[in-house]
Amino acid sequence: QILVVGGLSSSRKFKVKRKIYAHCMDYDIYLKIKNKTKENHNYDRPYAVFLDEDMCNHPDYIFENINIPVSENEYYPILINFFKKFELLTGLKIKFAVHPKSRTRNLDKLLKNFDCSVENTPELIKNSKAVILHASTSVSYAILFKKPAIFLTSNELKNSWIGPRINNFVRNTNGKLINISNNFDNELSTQDLFTVDKIQYQKYLERYLKTPNSPEIPLWEIFTKDIKNTFREN
């Protein structure tokens, strides 16, 4: 009977008479940290953050009975090669935002030359120069903090079920897409690597993250105020 709307996309999908126009829960976190000053000196040196999705061992693959999109032996060598070239050609260090459900046991050894952290993804994105990812929903923070989004695919990922998902994110954000199976030196040297399509970002914001003109207060405050006002009217 009541729909709390986090974006225009959900508003159009559901035929519910009563709608409370608000935002997604990621926006609540954005509101908490958007004006927060840096407290960690690890953010002082320019960097790009990679949004890990535990591409090879995510537990949801088991629960949803779907195949892994790529094996560890195929995935990590070319990913690490990309990281090294990215750092060399852009001058930005890579910070690896570990997925909170990660089950990759030897991640510390695989990524021994890179800074890894967990459960601080919004802050990492806020203070970064760019966001690197495949198809993580945490791209929402890249949109909110207006950070360039660089999407990675590979020959294996393109041919898996996640390939179209990555392409869909690219279309919706107009971000840069790089195939890390190929020679990507020229792609890392282009001037448009760190550009943001402001128009496309605004469309993404309104479709999926925040309905236009909704209050800049926490989601559940919007909800409870609406419910209280309804009871008063009745």
The 8 nearest C-alpha neighbors of each residue, nearest first, counted from 0:
[[1, 15, 17, 2, 16, 18, 14, 3],
 [2, 0, 17, 18, 3, 15, 19, 16],
 [1, 3, 18, 4, 19, 17, 15, 0],
 [4, 2, 19, 18, 20, 5, 21, 1],
 [3, 5, 20, 21, 6, 19, 10, 2],
 [22, 4, 6, 23, 21, 209, 208, 210],
 [7, 5, 207, 210, 206, 209, 208, 8],
 [6, 8, 206, 10, 9, 210, 205, 11],
 [7, 9, 206, 11, 6, 10, 207, 12],
 [10, 8, 12, 11, 7, 6, 4, 13],
 [9, 11, 7, 8, 12, 4, 13, 6],
 [10, 12, 9, 8, 13, 7, 14, 6],
 [13, 11, 9, 10, 8, 14, 7, 15],
 [14, 12, 15, 11, 10, 9, 2, 16],
 [15, 13, 16, 12, 11, 10, 17, 2],
 [14, 16, 17, 13, 0, 2, 1, 18],
 [17, 15, 18, 14, 0, 1, 2, 13],
 [18, 16, 1, 15, 2, 0, 19, 3],
 [17, 19, 2, 1, 3, 20, 16, 4],
 [18, 20, 3, 4, 2, 21, 17, 222],
 [21, 19, 4, 213, 3, 18, 210, 5],
 [20, 22, 5, 213, 4, 210, 19, 209],
 [5, 23, 21, 209, 208, 210, 6, 26],
 [22, 24, 5, 208, 25, 26, 209, 21],
 [25, 23, 26, 27, 22, 218, 28, 5],
 [26, 24, 28, 27, 23, 29, 139, 140],
 [25, 27, 29, 24, 28, 23, 30, 22],
 [28, 26, 30, 24, 29, 25, 217, 31],
 [29, 27, 31, 25, 26, 30, 32, 24],
 [28, 30, 26, 27, 31, 32, 33, 25],
 [31, 29, 27, 28, 33, 32, 26, 216],
 [32, 30, 28, 29, 33, 27, 34, 35],
 [31, 33, 35, 29, 34, 30, 28, 122],
 [32, 34, 29, 30, 35, 31, 125, 144],
 [35, 33, 32, 36, 31, 30, 29, 37],
 [34, 36, 32, 33, 37, 31, 38, 122],
 [37, 35, 38, 34, 32, 33, 39, 126],
 [38, 36, 39, 35, 42, 40, 126, 43],
 [37, 39, 36, 40, 42, 35, 41, 43],
 [38, 40, 41, 37, 42, 43, 36, 122],
 [39, 41, 42, 43, 38, 37, 44, 126],
 [42, 40, 39, 43, 44, 38, 37, 45],
 [41, 43, 40, 44, 39, 126, 45, 37],
 [44, 42, 40, 41, 45, 39, 126, 37],
 [43, 45, 42, 46, 41, 92, 40, 91],
 [46, 44, 91, 43, 128, 92, 127, 47],
 [45, 47, 92, 91, 127, 93, 128, 44],
 [48, 46, 129, 93, 127, 128, 130, 91],
 [47, 49, 94, 130, 93, 95, 131, 127],
 [48, 50, 131, 95, 132, 96, 130, 51],
 [51, 49, 132, 96, 131, 48, 52, 95],
 [50, 52, 98, 97, 53, 96, 49, 95],
 [53, 51, 54, 98, 50, 135, 57, 97],
 [54, 52, 57, 101, 55, 56, 51, 98],
 [53, 55, 52, 56, 57, 69, 68, 67],
 [54, 56, 70, 53, 71, 67, 69, 57],
 [57, 55, 53, 102, 54, 103, 58, 101],
 [56, 58, 53, 59, 60, 55, 101, 54],
 [59, 57, 60, 61, 56, 62, 100, 102],
 [60, 58, 62, 61, 57, 63, 64, 65],
 [61, 59, 65, 58, 63, 64, 62, 57],
 [60, 62, 64, 59, 58, 63, 65, 57],
 [63, 61, 59, 64, 60, 58, 65, 57],
 [62, 64, 60, 61, 65, 59, 58, 66],
 [65, 63, 61, 62, 60, 66, 59, 67],
 [66, 64, 60, 63, 67, 61, 62, 59],
 [65, 67, 68, 60, 64, 61, 160, 69],
 [66, 68, 69, 55, 60, 65, 70, 56],
 [69, 67, 159, 156, 66, 161, 160, 55],
 [68, 70, 67, 55, 155, 74, 156, 73],
 [71, 69, 73, 72, 55, 74, 67, 68],
 [70, 72, 74, 73, 75, 55, 69, 76],
 [73, 71, 70, 74, 75, 76, 69, 77],
 [74, 72, 70, 71, 75, 69, 76, 77],
 [75, 73, 71, 72, 76, 77, 70, 78],
 [74, 76, 78, 77, 71, 79, 73, 72],
 [77, 75, 79, 78, 74, 80, 73, 72],
 [76, 78, 80, 79, 75, 74, 81, 179],
 [79, 77, 75, 81, 80, 76, 74, 82],
 [80, 78, 82, 81, 76, 77, 75, 83],
 [81, 79, 77, 83, 78, 82, 76, 84],
 [80, 82, 78, 84, 79, 83, 85, 77],
 [83, 81, 79, 85, 80, 84, 86, 78],
 [84, 82, 80, 86, 85, 81, 87, 79],
 [83, 85, 87, 81, 86, 82, 88, 80],
 [86, 84, 82, 88, 83, 87, 89, 81],
 [85, 87, 91, 90, 83, 92, 84, 89],
 [86, 88, 84, 85, 90, 89, 83, 91],
 [87, 89, 85, 86, 90, 84, 187, 188],
 [90, 88, 91, 86, 85, 87, 187, 188],
 [89, 91, 86, 87, 88, 92, 85, 45],
 [92, 90, 46, 86, 89, 45, 47, 93],
 [91, 93, 46, 86, 47, 94, 90, 45],
 [94, 92, 47, 46, 48, 95, 113, 91],
 [93, 95, 48, 114, 115, 49, 47, 96],
 [94, 96, 115, 49, 97, 48, 114, 93],
 [97, 95, 50, 116, 117, 51, 49, 115],
 [98, 96, 117, 51, 116, 95, 99, 115],
 [97, 99, 101, 51, 100, 52, 53, 96],
 [100, 98, 101, 97, 117, 118, 96, 52],
 [101, 99, 98, 102, 57, 58, 53, 97],
 [100, 102, 98, 53, 99, 103, 57, 97],
 [101, 103, 56, 104, 100, 57, 53, 58],
 [104, 102, 106, 101, 105, 56, 53, 55],
 [105, 103, 106, 102, 107, 101, 108, 56],
 [104, 106, 108, 107, 103, 109, 110, 102],
 [105, 107, 109, 108, 103, 104, 110, 111],
 [106, 108, 110, 105, 111, 109, 104, 115],
 [109, 107, 111, 106, 105, 110, 112, 104],
 [108, 110, 106, 107, 111, 105, 75, 79],
 [109, 111, 107, 113, 108, 112, 106, 79],
 [110, 112, 108, 107, 113, 109, 114, 106],
 [113, 111, 110, 114, 109, 108, 107, 115],
 [114, 112, 110, 111, 115, 93, 94, 95],
 [113, 115, 94, 95, 116, 93, 112, 110],
 [116, 114, 95, 94, 96, 113, 97, 117],
 [117, 115, 96, 97, 95, 114, 118, 119],
 [116, 118, 97, 96, 119, 99, 98, 115],
 [119, 117, 120, 99, 116, 97, 96, 98],
 [120, 118, 122, 117, 121, 123, 116, 96],
 [119, 121, 123, 122, 118, 96, 124, 117],
 [122, 120, 124, 123, 119, 125, 140, 29],
 [123, 121, 125, 124, 120, 119, 126, 32],
 [124, 122, 120, 121, 126, 125, 127, 119],
 [123, 125, 127, 121, 122, 126, 120, 141],
 [124, 126, 122, 123, 127, 144, 121, 140],
 [125, 127, 124, 123, 122, 42, 128, 37],
 [128, 126, 124, 47, 129, 46, 125, 123],
 [127, 129, 47, 46, 45, 146, 126, 130],
 [130, 128, 47, 147, 146, 127, 148, 48],
 [129, 131, 148, 48, 47, 49, 147, 149],
 [132, 130, 49, 149, 150, 48, 148, 50],
 [133, 131, 150, 50, 49, 151, 134, 149],
 [132, 134, 151, 150, 165, 135, 152, 131],
 [135, 133, 165, 132, 136, 164, 168, 150],
 [134, 136, 137, 138, 133, 132, 52, 50],
 [135, 137, 138, 139, 134, 140, 168, 50],
 [138, 136, 139, 135, 140, 141, 50, 120],
 [137, 139, 141, 136, 140, 135, 142, 148],
 [138, 140, 137, 142, 141, 143, 136, 208],
 [141, 139, 143, 142, 138, 137, 144, 121],
 [142, 140, 146, 138, 144, 139, 143, 145],
 [141, 143, 145, 139, 140, 144, 200, 138],
 [144, 142, 140, 145, 141, 139, 29, 204],
 [143, 145, 141, 142, 146, 125, 140, 124],
 [146, 144, 142, 143, 141, 147, 195, 200],
 [145, 147, 141, 129, 144, 148, 142, 130],
 [148, 146, 129, 195, 193, 194, 130, 149],
 [147, 149, 130, 174, 131, 129, 146, 150],
 [150, 148, 131, 175, 174, 176, 130, 132],
 [151, 149, 176, 132, 133, 131, 175, 177],
 [152, 150, 177, 133, 176, 178, 132, 179],
 [151, 153, 178, 156, 177, 179, 157, 133],
 [154, 152, 178, 156, 180, 179, 155, 157],
 [153, 155, 157, 156, 180, 158, 152, 178],
 [156, 154, 153, 158, 157, 69, 159, 68],
 [155, 157, 153, 159, 162, 158, 154, 152],
 [158, 156, 162, 154, 155, 159, 153, 152],
 [157, 159, 156, 155, 162, 154, 160, 161],
 [160, 158, 156, 68, 161, 162, 157, 155],
 [159, 161, 162, 163, 68, 158, 164, 156],
 [162, 160, 164, 159, 163, 165, 156, 68],
 [161, 163, 157, 165, 156, 164, 160, 159],
 [164, 162, 166, 165, 161, 167, 160, 157],
 [165, 163, 161, 167, 162, 166, 168, 134],
 [166, 164, 134, 168, 162, 167, 163, 133],
 [167, 165, 163, 169, 164, 168, 170, 162],
 [166, 168, 164, 170, 169, 165, 163, 171],
 [167, 169, 171, 165, 166, 170, 172, 164],
 [168, 170, 166, 174, 173, 167, 172, 171],
 [171, 169, 167, 173, 168, 172, 166, 174],
 [170, 172, 168, 169, 173, 167, 203, 199],
 [171, 173, 174, 169, 199, 170, 200, 168],
 [174, 172, 170, 169, 171, 196, 199, 175],
 [175, 173, 148, 169, 172, 149, 176, 150],
 [174, 176, 149, 150, 192, 148, 177, 173],
 [177, 175, 150, 151, 149, 174, 178, 169],
 [178, 176, 151, 179, 152, 150, 175, 183],
 [177, 179, 152, 153, 180, 181, 151, 176],
 [178, 180, 153, 181, 177, 152, 81, 77],
 [181, 179, 153, 178, 154, 77, 182, 152],
 [180, 182, 179, 178, 183, 153, 154, 177],
 [181, 183, 184, 180, 179, 185, 178, 186],
 [182, 184, 186, 185, 181, 187, 179, 177],
 [185, 183, 187, 186, 182, 188, 84, 88],
 [186, 184, 188, 187, 183, 189, 182, 88],
 [185, 187, 183, 188, 184, 189, 177, 192],
 [188, 186, 184, 185, 189, 183, 192, 88],
 [187, 189, 185, 186, 184, 190, 88, 89],
 [190, 188, 186, 191, 187, 192, 185, 193],
 [189, 191, 192, 188, 193, 194, 187, 186],
 [190, 192, 194, 193, 189, 175, 195, 188],
 [193, 191, 190, 189, 194, 175, 187, 149],
 [194, 192, 147, 191, 195, 129, 190, 148],
 [193, 195, 191, 147, 192, 196, 190, 174],
 [194, 196, 147, 197, 193, 146, 145, 174],
 [195, 197, 199, 198, 200, 173, 194, 172],
 [198, 196, 200, 199, 195, 201, 145, 202],
 [197, 199, 201, 200, 196, 202, 203, 195],
 [198, 200, 202, 201, 196, 172, 197, 203],
 [201, 199, 197, 203, 202, 198, 172, 142],
 [200, 202, 204, 198, 199, 203, 197, 205],
 [201, 203, 199, 205, 204, 200, 206, 198],
 [204, 202, 200, 206, 201, 205, 207, 199],
 [205, 203, 208, 201, 202, 206, 207, 209],
 [204, 206, 209, 210, 202, 203, 6, 207],
 [207, 205, 7, 6, 8, 203, 204, 202],
 [206, 208, 6, 204, 205, 203, 8, 209],
 [209, 207, 204, 23, 6, 22, 5, 205],
 [210, 208, 22, 6, 205, 5, 204, 21],
 [209, 211, 6, 205, 213, 7, 21, 22],
 [210, 212, 213, 205, 209, 6, 7, 20],
 [213, 211, 214, 210, 209, 215, 20, 21],
 [212, 214, 21, 211, 210, 20, 215, 209],
 [215, 213, 216, 212, 21, 221, 217, 20],
 [216, 214, 213, 217, 30, 212, 218, 21],
 [215, 217, 214, 218, 220, 221, 30, 27],
 [218, 216, 220, 27, 219, 221, 215, 30],
 [217, 219, 221, 220, 21, 222, 22, 216],
 [218, 220, 222, 221, 217, 223, 224, 216],
 [221, 219, 223, 222, 217, 218, 224, 216],
 [220, 222, 218, 219, 224, 223, 225, 217],
 [221, 223, 219, 225, 220, 224, 226, 218],
 [224, 222, 226, 220, 225, 221, 219, 227],
 [225, 223, 227, 221, 226, 222, 220, 228],
 [224, 226, 228, 222, 223, 227, 229, 221],
 [225, 227, 223, 229, 228, 224, 222, 230],
 [228, 226, 224, 230, 229, 225, 223, 231],
 [229, 227, 231, 225, 230, 226, 224, 232],
 [228, 230, 226, 232, 227, 231, 225, 233],
 [229, 231, 233, 227, 232, 228, 226, 225],
 [232, 230, 228, 233, 229, 227, 226, 225],
 [233, 231, 229, 230, 228, 227, 226, 225],
 [232, 230, 231, 229, 228, 227, 226, 225]]
